[in-house]
Amino acid sequence: MGGFTGVWTLVGACIGAVTTLLAVWLKHKFERQRFKLFWRVMEVVPIVTDETRDHLTLFHNSVPVKDPHTVKFRLDAEGPNDLDADAFKQPIKAEIGAKILDVVKEEAIPSSPPALPRHWNGNTLLIDPGHIGRQQQVTYTLLVEQKPPRPTKDKVTGSLVNVDLLPYPTGPSRKRTLFQSVCVLVGVALSVGASFSEFFTGANSITVGVTIIGFVLFILAFPWRIVKG
């Protein structure tokens, strides 16, 4: 009976390994299919410094600007295909934290397609629906009044179809991704292998415990947010 049990345990482990490889492949497949837009505030630069404040004043539309700064806001696109305007349910809203006076420069790398259209309202930069390349960077240089605070992730919002709008740097770190992959591997292998062995050799406390541990690891580690879209 011991040899019989060992054979089925080995068979169960092999099935668990195959199922695990399939789960990891599906995980990476879903990750590659998602379009991601990473945002960040790159530079906040004062135009008038303490050394020049007494003899330099910046005017905008003939009105003096109190404590003027430039702010660079950038979007980095990453996806399997370009993103079209149809993916936008509404403009992307970026709360800069200071009154926007003008967009003095916009740049797209590569230059085609051109930068997404934009406008602003008070402290908010609104990036309108448009076409952005799958590996494109779009940067807007803003003239603002007063130094803005560091933005938090809830200050940039948008409603897009099958697109993740994320702060830069994005997504899970490499250590987190490795941890997820290992947990998925171990979890699926344990749960499927132990369950298969249990089916042919009879339930016992060890196989039941291993199955539960494996199932919990799988649930905790697998990126369900990516699968749900």
NUKEDREN-48083 format. One record per residue: x, y, z of N, C-alpha, C in turn; residue number from 1. Coordinates in Angstrom, 3 decimals. Each point is the difference from the previous one (the first is absolute). Layout:
BEGIN
TORGU,X,Y,Z,X,Y,Z,X,Y,Z,NUM
...
***
This chain:
BEGIN
TORGU,0.830,-1.214,0.000,-0.830,1.214,0.000,0.857,1.252,0.000,1
TORGU,1.174,-0.091,0.722,0.876,1.163,0.050,0.524,0.369,-1.368,2
TORGU,0.391,-1.055,-0.812,0.481,0.293,-1.343,-1.085,0.589,-0.869,3
TORGU,-1.223,-0.540,0.143,-1.139,0.514,-0.766,-0.248,1.466,0.320,4
TORGU,0.060,0.321,1.301,-0.203,1.390,0.423,1.086,0.909,-0.558,5
TORGU,1.257,-0.502,0.029,1.097,0.812,-0.513,-0.139,0.301,-1.475,6
TORGU,-0.471,-0.994,-0.781,-0.180,0.217,-1.438,-1.027,1.091,-0.259,7
TORGU,-1.145,-0.096,0.690,-1.047,1.000,-0.231,0.402,1.378,0.520,8
TORGU,0.810,0.030,1.055,0.509,1.289,0.475,0.888,0.643,-1.057,9
TORGU,0.859,-0.828,-0.645,0.869,0.509,-1.057,-0.817,0.488,-1.191,10
TORGU,-1.022,-0.786,-0.375,-0.861,0.413,-1.114,-0.716,1.306,0.337,11
TORGU,-0.485,0.091,1.232,-0.679,1.230,0.416,0.923,1.198,-0.039,12
TORGU,1.255,-0.192,0.423,0.966,1.099,-0.026,0.272,0.453,-1.430,13
TORGU,0.083,-0.963,-0.939,0.229,0.354,-1.408,-1.169,0.809,-0.555,14
TORGU,-1.220,-0.431,0.323,-1.174,0.747,-0.455,-0.008,1.397,0.623,15
TORGU,0.387,0.072,1.266,0.080,1.306,0.658,1.003,0.912,-0.678,16
TORGU,1.149,-0.556,-0.416,1.023,0.812,-0.663,-0.502,0.531,-1.337,17
TORGU,-0.680,-0.867,-0.780,-0.534,0.433,-1.295,-1.053,1.087,0.192,18
TORGU,-0.884,-0.203,0.971,-1.033,0.995,0.273,0.618,1.318,0.445,19
TORGU,1.074,-0.087,0.767,0.694,1.197,0.465,0.577,0.795,-1.159,20
TORGU,0.665,-0.695,-0.921,0.556,0.679,-1.163,-1.095,0.697,-0.799,21
TORGU,-1.154,-0.639,-0.111,-1.122,0.611,-0.709,-0.477,1.253,0.723,22
TORGU,-0.073,-0.052,1.336,-0.447,1.164,0.772,0.961,1.169,-0.156,23
TORGU,1.309,-0.279,0.054,0.995,1.067,-0.152,-0.052,0.585,-1.407,24
TORGU,-0.179,-0.856,-1.006,-0.104,0.486,-1.385,-1.213,0.911,-0.163,25
TORGU,-1.132,-0.399,0.582,-1.201,0.830,-0.079,0.215,1.334,0.707,26
TORGU,0.697,-0.024,1.137,0.278,1.226,0.750,0.760,1.000,-0.862,27
TORGU,1.085,-0.447,-0.636,0.801,0.901,-0.818,-0.735,0.398,-1.277,28
TORGU,-0.843,-0.883,-0.519,-0.776,0.324,-1.193,-0.960,1.144,0.294,29
TORGU,-0.700,-0.067,1.131,-0.920,1.070,0.370,0.752,1.302,0.245,30
TORGU,1.188,-0.081,0.625,0.770,1.212,0.277,0.421,0.685,-1.296,31
TORGU,0.407,-0.782,-1.001,0.438,0.588,-1.263,-1.154,0.619,-0.762,32
TORGU,-1.210,-0.520,0.167,-1.138,0.507,-0.749,-0.518,1.323,0.557,33
TORGU,0.298,0.317,1.237,-0.489,1.230,0.596,0.824,1.188,-0.473,34
TORGU,-0.691,1.078,-0.391,0.682,1.247,-0.337,0.190,0.785,1.294,35
TORGU,1.191,0.541,0.193,0.308,0.747,1.215,0.435,1.417,-0.357,36
TORGU,-0.508,0.955,0.756,0.436,1.390,-0.091,0.599,0.379,1.351,37
TORGU,1.289,0.296,-0.006,0.689,0.401,1.215,0.142,1.526,0.008,38
TORGU,-0.348,0.618,1.098,0.107,1.454,0.095,1.013,0.375,1.075,39
TORGU,0.594,1.177,-0.180,0.907,0.521,1.021,0.225,1.492,-0.207,40
TORGU,0.270,0.685,1.099,0.450,1.386,-0.036,1.519,-0.041,0.041,41
TORGU,0.627,0.390,-1.105,1.445,-0.189,-0.135,0.806,1.119,0.638,42
TORGU,-0.399,1.242,-0.249,0.794,1.135,0.474,-0.919,1.121,0.466,43
TORGU,0.378,0.615,1.107,-0.637,1.234,0.463,1.121,1.019,0.159,44
TORGU,0.010,1.013,-0.869,1.131,0.933,-0.060,-0.497,1.419,0.245,45
TORGU,0.576,0.725,0.975,-0.377,1.403,0.202,0.576,0.879,-1.108,46
TORGU,-0.794,0.931,-0.477,0.480,0.937,-1.017,0.689,1.191,0.657,47
TORGU,-0.551,0.436,1.113,0.585,1.108,0.761,0.570,-0.569,1.294,48
TORGU,1.298,0.148,0.188,0.666,-0.518,1.193,0.165,1.113,1.030,49
TORGU,0.508,-0.364,1.163,0.233,1.001,1.045,0.998,1.060,-0.461,50
TORGU,0.961,-0.400,-0.832,1.019,0.933,-0.473,-0.553,0.988,-1.024,51
TORGU,-1.030,-0.395,-0.737,-0.520,0.865,-1.071,-1.347,0.628,0.332,52
TORGU,-0.544,-0.324,1.169,-1.357,0.439,0.326,-0.143,1.521,0.033,53
TORGU,1.038,0.706,0.440,-0.103,1.453,0.160,0.012,0.750,-1.323,54
TORGU,0.564,-0.592,-1.048,0.107,0.742,-1.254,-0.548,-0.773,-1.205,55
TORGU,-0.790,-1.066,0.264,-0.588,-0.754,-1.113,-1.447,-0.340,0.333,56
TORGU,-0.891,0.369,-0.902,-1.419,-0.313,0.159,-0.516,-0.609,-1.293,57
TORGU,-0.723,-1.093,0.125,-0.586,-0.649,-1.174,-1.452,0.448,-0.145,58
TORGU,-0.346,0.392,-1.231,-1.372,0.395,-0.295,-0.633,-1.031,-0.931,59
TORGU,-1.270,-0.291,0.249,-0.771,-0.865,-0.886,-1.286,0.720,-0.346,60
TORGU,-0.185,0.279,-1.292,-1.145,0.804,-0.451,-0.058,1.334,0.741,61
TORGU,1.177,0.614,0.127,0.156,1.322,0.618,-0.267,0.009,1.503,62
TORGU,-0.099,-1.173,0.605,-0.242,-0.100,1.442,1.232,-0.626,0.650,63
TORGU,0.551,0.623,1.048,1.171,-0.594,0.660,-0.357,-1.329,0.665,64
TORGU,0.916,-0.956,-0.117,-0.217,-1.341,0.545,0.759,-0.124,1.313,65
TORGU,-0.706,-0.396,1.040,0.610,-0.174,1.309,0.662,-1.374,0.079,66
TORGU,1.293,-0.007,0.233,0.772,-1.236,0.179,-0.217,-0.979,-1.162,67
TORGU,0.360,0.369,-1.226,-0.237,-0.883,-1.157,0.937,-1.210,-0.009,68
TORGU,-0.542,-1.130,-0.438,0.765,-1.238,-0.149,-0.395,-0.664,-1.314,69
TORGU,0.896,-0.819,-0.512,-0.369,-0.904,-1.088,-0.073,-1.418,0.564,70
TORGU,-0.966,-0.748,-0.508,-0.222,-1.377,0.432,-0.073,-0.875,-1.244,71
TORGU,0.737,-1.099,0.011,-0.072,-0.962,-1.099,-0.835,-1.203,0.431,72
TORGU,-1.063,-0.235,-0.758,-0.868,-1.157,0.250,0.136,-0.947,-1.183,73
TORGU,0.287,-1.269,0.283,0.298,-0.940,-1.084,-0.857,-1.252,0.088,74
TORGU,-0.379,-0.494,-1.174,-0.682,-1.285,-0.146,0.904,-0.943,-0.784,75
TORGU,0.184,-1.210,0.515,0.744,-1.044,-0.700,-0.974,-1.118,-0.354,76
TORGU,-0.097,-0.306,-1.289,-0.922,-1.035,-0.467,0.739,-1.320,-0.168,77
TORGU,-0.673,-1.068,0.391,0.581,-1.336,-0.140,-1.130,-0.979,-0.279,78
TORGU,0.016,-0.597,-1.184,-1.071,-0.926,-0.341,0.299,-0.757,-1.269,79
TORGU,-0.822,-0.992,-0.315,0.223,-0.811,-1.202,-0.341,0.749,-1.283,80
TORGU,-0.896,0.991,0.077,-0.411,0.773,-1.170,-0.171,1.459,0.400,81
TORGU,-0.191,0.861,-1.013,-0.273,1.404,0.280,-1.346,0.141,0.708,82
TORGU,-0.165,1.129,0.675,-1.245,0.297,0.708,-0.759,1.068,-0.780,83
TORGU,-1.255,-0.301,-0.344,-0.821,0.929,-0.774,-0.907,0.811,0.913,84
TORGU,-0.594,1.035,-0.585,-0.879,0.888,0.771,-1.217,-0.736,0.546,85
TORGU,-0.401,-1.090,-0.657,-1.175,-0.749,0.454,0.196,-0.596,1.392,86
TORGU,1.261,-0.163,0.422,0.265,-0.588,1.315,-0.277,0.981,1.140,87
TORGU,-0.138,1.285,-0.322,-0.225,1.019,1.024,-1.494,0.165,0.255,88
TORGU,-0.419,-0.255,1.234,-1.373,0.313,0.379,-0.129,1.458,0.423,89
TORGU,1.109,0.564,0.468,0.053,1.400,0.411,1.460,0.428,-0.005,90
TORGU,0.280,1.304,0.048,1.400,0.440,0.020,0.738,-0.494,1.245,91
TORGU,1.310,-0.126,-0.127,0.851,-0.264,1.159,0.150,1.305,0.771,92
TORGU,-0.263,-0.048,1.297,0.059,1.202,0.832,1.200,-0.084,0.936,93
TORGU,0.865,1.001,-0.089,1.183,0.059,0.861,-0.091,1.252,0.865,94
TORGU,-0.180,-0.209,1.304,-0.045,1.118,0.945,1.444,0.408,0.313,95
TORGU,0.422,1.123,-0.561,1.388,0.425,0.139,0.270,0.596,1.379,96
TORGU,-0.999,0.615,0.605,0.186,0.581,1.331,0.398,1.453,-0.016,97
TORGU,0.037,0.618,-1.180,0.279,1.426,-0.138,-0.742,0.494,-1.239,98
TORGU,-0.322,1.279,-0.019,-0.764,0.549,-1.113,0.806,-0.070,-1.296,99
TORGU,-0.592,-0.633,-1.016,0.658,-0.112,-1.304,-0.311,1.256,-0.810,100
TORGU,1.058,0.635,-0.502,-0.165,1.207,-0.810,0.096,-0.292,-1.493,101
TORGU,0.820,-0.995,-0.356,0.183,-0.290,-1.421,0.734,-1.332,-0.155,102
TORGU,-0.146,-0.601,-1.173,0.837,-1.130,-0.406,1.022,0.576,-0.970,103
TORGU,1.228,0.149,0.459,1.008,0.700,-0.796,0.690,-0.916,-1.005,104
TORGU,-0.095,-1.315,0.210,0.637,-0.924,-0.933,-0.634,-1.371,0.149,105
TORGU,-0.119,-0.704,-1.115,-0.426,-1.398,0.031,0.867,-0.776,-0.978,106
TORGU,0.371,-1.196,0.402,0.959,-0.783,-0.778,-0.405,-1.462,0.005,107
TORGU,0.095,-0.628,-1.157,-0.286,-1.428,-0.131,1.238,-0.691,-0.562,108
TORGU,0.407,-1.103,0.629,1.139,-0.803,-0.454,-0.462,-1.449,-0.146,109
TORGU,-0.004,-0.548,-1.231,0.262,0.665,-1.277,-1.061,1.054,-0.319,110
TORGU,0.293,0.834,-0.993,-0.836,1.168,-0.270,-1.338,-0.339,-0.648,111
TORGU,-0.134,-1.207,-0.518,-1.260,-0.421,-0.612,-0.517,-1.243,0.721,112
TORGU,-1.267,0.036,0.428,-0.988,1.070,-0.135,0.330,1.189,0.902,113
TORGU,-0.575,1.170,-0.291,0.280,1.181,0.821,-0.549,-0.165,1.415,114
TORGU,0.420,0.903,0.879,-0.435,-0.059,1.399,-1.518,0.073,0.098,115
TORGU,-0.534,-0.673,1.000,-1.444,0.019,0.218,-0.482,1.435,0.229,116
TORGU,-1.180,0.357,-0.521,-0.529,1.347,0.254,-0.238,0.218,1.488,117
TORGU,0.056,1.245,0.424,-0.137,0.302,1.428,-0.609,1.376,0.195,118
TORGU,-0.566,0.207,1.163,-0.411,1.320,0.453,0.120,-0.008,1.517,119
TORGU,-0.326,1.100,0.640,0.133,0.053,1.447,-1.119,0.834,0.598,120
TORGU,-0.228,-0.261,1.265,-1.032,0.719,0.737,0.486,0.189,1.430,121
TORGU,0.435,1.219,0.318,0.524,0.256,1.335,1.274,-0.777,0.256,122
TORGU,-0.037,-0.885,0.991,1.168,-0.807,0.360,0.075,-1.320,-0.766,123
TORGU,-0.955,-0.251,-0.877,-0.130,-1.322,-0.612,0.402,0.022,-1.470,124
TORGU,0.918,-0.897,-0.357,0.341,-0.244,-1.396,-0.899,-1.117,-0.499,125
TORGU,-0.687,0.238,-1.109,-0.897,-1.003,-0.576,0.556,-0.439,-1.348,126
TORGU,0.296,-1.286,-0.113,0.544,-0.566,-1.233,-1.142,-0.689,-0.727,127
TORGU,-0.325,0.531,-1.169,-1.191,-0.423,-0.724,0.246,-1.279,-0.793,128
TORGU,-1.088,-0.677,-0.410,0.145,-1.218,-0.800,0.797,0.245,-1.273,129
TORGU,0.812,-0.968,-0.345,0.827,0.099,-1.193,0.744,-1.297,-0.235,130
TORGU,0.955,0.049,-0.894,0.771,-1.181,-0.394,1.391,0.099,0.616,131
TORGU,0.427,-1.076,0.666,1.344,-0.039,0.576,0.647,-1.330,-0.359,132
TORGU,1.274,0.064,-0.380,0.715,-1.198,-0.415,0.260,-0.949,1.153,133
TORGU,0.230,-1.260,-0.328,0.119,-1.034,1.031,1.276,0.121,0.831,134
TORGU,1.027,0.691,-0.503,1.224,0.210,0.770,0.375,1.481,-0.018,135
TORGU,-0.991,0.857,0.092,0.224,1.432,-0.161,0.064,0.717,1.344,136
TORGU,0.770,1.087,0.027,0.068,0.883,1.159,-0.552,1.367,-0.399,137
TORGU,-0.897,0.527,0.812,-0.590,1.310,-0.260,0.238,0.876,1.225,138
TORGU,0.628,1.172,-0.217,0.353,0.891,1.104,-0.625,1.372,-0.219,139
TORGU,-0.615,0.523,1.059,-0.581,1.341,-0.020,0.757,0.864,1.010,140
TORGU,0.507,1.147,-0.462,0.658,0.949,0.891,-0.987,1.113,0.323,141
TORGU,-0.320,0.132,1.276,-1.036,0.922,0.445,0.620,1.201,0.706,142
TORGU,-0.598,1.154,-0.199,0.322,1.181,0.793,-1.046,0.109,1.098,143
TORGU,0.452,-0.028,1.256,-0.931,0.039,1.129,0.382,1.135,0.941,144
TORGU,-0.975,0.386,0.805,0.225,1.035,1.005,0.176,-0.669,1.356,145
TORGU,1.159,0.166,0.575,0.415,-0.601,1.265,0.436,-1.453,-0.198,146
TORGU,0.864,-0.443,0.897,0.544,-1.353,-0.073,-1.061,-1.010,0.420,147
TORGU,-0.287,-0.988,-0.840,-1.010,-0.994,0.370,0.567,-1.041,0.958,148
TORGU,-0.853,-0.614,0.821,0.466,-1.098,0.854,0.248,-1.247,-0.834,149
TORGU,0.680,-0.966,0.592,0.223,-1.263,-0.701,-1.343,-0.701,-0.201,150
TORGU,-0.304,-0.406,-1.238,-1.307,-0.624,-0.251,-0.082,-1.398,0.595,151
TORGU,-1.188,-0.372,0.430,-0.257,-1.359,0.467,-0.758,-0.753,-1.078,152
TORGU,-0.049,-1.328,0.128,-0.556,-0.814,-1.074,-1.475,0.266,-0.252,153
TORGU,-0.721,0.517,1.010,-1.416,0.270,-0.199,-0.247,1.336,-0.683,154
TORGU,1.070,0.753,-0.305,-0.144,1.302,-0.649,-0.054,-0.112,-1.521,155
TORGU,0.285,-1.171,-0.541,-0.084,-0.217,-1.445,-1.015,-1.111,-0.233,156
TORGU,-1.084,0.341,-0.680,-1.087,-0.958,-0.195,-0.422,-0.015,-1.463,157
TORGU,-0.643,-1.073,-0.376,-0.510,-0.128,-1.358,-0.831,-1.252,-0.124,158
TORGU,-0.874,-0.008,-0.978,-0.837,-1.168,-0.267,0.281,-0.450,-1.428,159
TORGU,0.757,-1.101,-0.118,0.395,-0.515,-1.301,-0.327,-1.485,-0.084,160
TORGU,-0.267,-0.473,-1.202,-0.392,-1.391,-0.221,1.251,-0.861,-0.144,161
TORGU,0.130,-1.017,0.873,1.125,-0.943,-0.039,1.349,0.703,0.080,162
TORGU,0.063,1.050,0.807,1.235,0.760,0.179,0.223,0.219,1.494,163
TORGU,1.227,-0.232,0.455,0.378,0.287,1.378,0.721,1.342,0.036,164
TORGU,-0.519,0.938,0.784,0.633,1.303,0.199,0.724,-0.049,1.339,165
TORGU,1.342,0.023,-0.047,0.800,-0.302,1.179,1.071,1.060,0.223,166
TORGU,0.358,0.251,1.258,1.149,0.880,0.261,1.298,-0.688,-0.391,167
TORGU,0.995,0.789,-0.356,1.307,-0.531,-0.380,0.928,0.054,1.218,168
TORGU,0.814,-1.015,0.283,0.100,-1.259,-0.728,-1.199,-0.882,0.262,169
TORGU,-0.292,-0.878,-0.961,-1.269,-0.651,-0.013,0.009,-1.381,0.533,170
TORGU,-1.219,-0.406,0.280,-0.260,-1.383,0.230,0.844,-0.604,1.087,171
TORGU,-0.085,-1.291,0.180,0.776,-0.654,1.044,1.478,0.011,-0.325,172
TORGU,0.831,0.049,1.026,1.437,-0.067,-0.202,0.384,-1.392,-0.487,173
TORGU,1.266,-0.131,-0.430,0.454,-1.312,-0.453,-0.065,-1.022,1.123,174
TORGU,0.320,0.446,1.226,-0.075,-0.925,1.133,-1.433,-0.455,0.221,175
TORGU,-0.954,0.942,-0.129,-1.404,-0.357,0.190,-0.456,-0.955,-1.097,176
TORGU,0.406,0.265,-1.250,-0.377,-0.875,-1.102,0.582,-1.392,0.194,177
TORGU,1.267,-0.068,0.441,0.625,-1.297,0.254,-0.729,-0.725,1.126,178
TORGU,-0.361,0.737,1.050,-0.729,-0.605,1.115,-1.330,-0.576,-0.473,179
TORGU,-0.724,0.757,-0.833,-1.275,-0.487,-0.522,0.192,-1.270,-0.815,180
TORGU,1.014,-0.005,-0.867,0.222,-1.169,-0.852,0.335,-1.234,0.834,181
TORGU,0.853,0.183,1.018,0.374,-1.131,0.850,-1.216,-0.519,0.758,182
TORGU,-0.822,0.928,0.524,-1.192,-0.424,0.739,-0.978,-0.739,-0.901,183
TORGU,-0.160,0.490,-1.234,-0.883,-0.695,-0.933,0.536,-1.385,-0.303,184
TORGU,1.308,-0.094,-0.253,0.612,-1.298,-0.276,-0.217,-0.977,1.152,185
TORGU,0.361,0.442,1.201,-0.109,-0.881,1.164,-1.456,-0.315,0.302,186
TORGU,-0.848,1.032,-0.063,-1.405,-0.194,0.344,-0.701,-0.978,-0.913,187
TORGU,0.162,0.174,-1.313,-0.672,-0.898,-0.936,0.575,-1.409,0.090,188
TORGU,1.325,-0.103,0.091,0.623,-1.319,0.082,-0.469,-0.758,1.236,189
TORGU,-0.043,0.682,1.144,-0.429,-0.661,1.229,-1.466,-0.403,-0.056,190
TORGU,-0.854,0.939,-0.400,-1.433,-0.287,0.045,-0.400,-1.069,-1.010,191
TORGU,0.478,0.123,-1.250,-0.368,-0.984,-1.017,0.656,-1.345,0.278,192
TORGU,1.294,0.029,0.331,0.698,-1.255,0.266,-0.579,-0.744,1.184,193
TORGU,-0.246,0.708,1.099,-0.548,-0.651,1.189,-1.421,-0.482,-0.237,194
TORGU,-0.790,0.797,-0.717,-1.380,-0.407,-0.267,-0.042,-1.251,-0.864,195
TORGU,0.871,-0.062,-1.009,0.034,-1.165,-0.885,0.417,-1.246,0.780,196
TORGU,1.014,0.150,0.852,0.449,-1.126,0.818,-1.092,-0.436,0.965,197
TORGU,-0.698,0.978,0.574,-1.061,-0.300,0.959,-1.130,-0.780,-0.657,198
TORGU,-0.298,0.336,-1.262,-1.105,-0.653,-0.698,0.241,-1.501,-0.145,199
TORGU,1.262,-0.375,-0.252,0.298,-1.403,-0.256,0.433,-0.775,1.246,200
TORGU,0.441,0.677,1.038,0.537,-0.708,1.162,-0.824,0.209,1.258,201
TORGU,-0.995,0.881,-0.046,-0.811,0.244,1.180,0.451,1.239,0.743,202
TORGU,-0.972,0.707,0.563,0.302,1.253,0.687,0.707,-0.261,1.321,203
TORGU,0.922,0.862,0.336,0.596,0.009,1.326,0.308,1.444,0.361,204
TORGU,0.370,0.227,1.232,0.185,1.374,0.478,1.115,0.721,-0.742,205
TORGU,1.032,-0.727,-0.430,1.126,0.636,-0.685,-0.423,0.517,-1.370,206
TORGU,-0.654,-0.861,-0.802,-0.391,0.434,-1.345,-1.035,1.110,0.055,207
TORGU,-0.923,-0.080,0.945,-0.998,1.068,0.135,0.677,1.315,0.381,208
TORGU,0.934,-0.064,0.949,0.704,1.214,0.417,0.816,0.608,-1.119,209
TORGU,0.717,-0.851,-0.757,0.809,0.486,-1.115,-0.886,0.639,-1.063,210
TORGU,-1.147,-0.625,-0.272,-0.924,0.556,-0.990,-0.484,1.386,0.411,211
TORGU,-0.358,0.154,1.260,-0.488,1.298,0.487,1.097,1.055,-0.093,212
TORGU,1.226,-0.347,0.417,1.116,0.951,-0.064,0.259,0.428,-1.442,213
TORGU,0.023,-0.971,-0.901,0.239,0.321,-1.405,-1.079,0.890,-0.575,214
TORGU,-1.250,-0.285,0.338,-1.109,0.803,-0.519,0.075,1.434,0.520,215
TORGU,0.329,0.172,1.272,0.110,1.349,0.581,1.135,0.775,-0.658,216
TORGU,1.151,-0.635,-0.214,1.122,0.659,-0.675,-0.396,0.460,-1.394,217
TORGU,-0.717,-0.840,-0.712,-0.416,0.343,-1.355,-0.935,1.212,0.002,218
TORGU,-0.979,0.009,0.907,-0.964,1.105,0.070,0.700,1.308,0.349,219
TORGU,0.942,-0.036,0.955,0.680,1.218,0.441,0.943,0.557,-1.053,220
TORGU,0.648,-0.860,-0.754,1.073,0.448,-0.887,-0.464,0.343,-1.399,221
TORGU,-1.058,-0.640,-0.495,-0.353,0.196,-1.402,-0.575,1.398,-0.209,222
TORGU,0.411,0.725,-1.069,-0.456,1.385,-0.227,-1.403,0.043,-0.584,223
TORGU,-1.007,-0.171,0.851,-1.381,-0.047,-0.488,-0.420,1.310,-0.652,224
TORGU,0.592,1.147,0.429,-0.365,1.289,-0.590,0.279,0.016,-1.496,225
TORGU,1.102,-0.642,-0.404,0.356,-0.029,-1.417,-0.991,-0.845,-0.779,226
TORGU,-0.414,-1.121,0.584,-0.922,-0.893,-0.694,-1.367,0.650,-0.159,227
TORGU,-0.453,0.701,1.062,-1.315,0.634,-0.058,-0.032,1.135,-1.002,228
TORGU,1.170,0.689,-0.194,0.034,1.143,-0.900,-0.656,1.190,0.623,229
***
